[in-house]
Amino acid sequence: MTQRGHNLHDPIEAFAGEVAKDIMFPKQSEEYHEVADYLEMNVDYLDSMDLFDQLWEKYLENNK
């Protein structure tokens, strides 16, 4: 959520903006598989799970 911005050409900002609008997204989850499963099965706004994996790694680094 901290990556939200107004640059829709930036894939990270675009993804964060879509997550912010998704009322069903498990925003409070700290479990990779719960979030990844949700994204794989329920959304059409993420073109590649690679982007999510990169952001998850950043999340882990920033929240140690």
Number of C-alpha atoms within 10 A of each C-alpha: 12 8 12 16 14 10 11 13 8 10 13 18 18 19 20 18 20 18 20 14 9 13 9 10 16 15 12 7 10 12 9 13 10 11 17 16 10 14 19 13 8 11 13 9 13 16 12 10 12 10 13 18 13 11 15 16 12 11 13 10 9 8 7 5
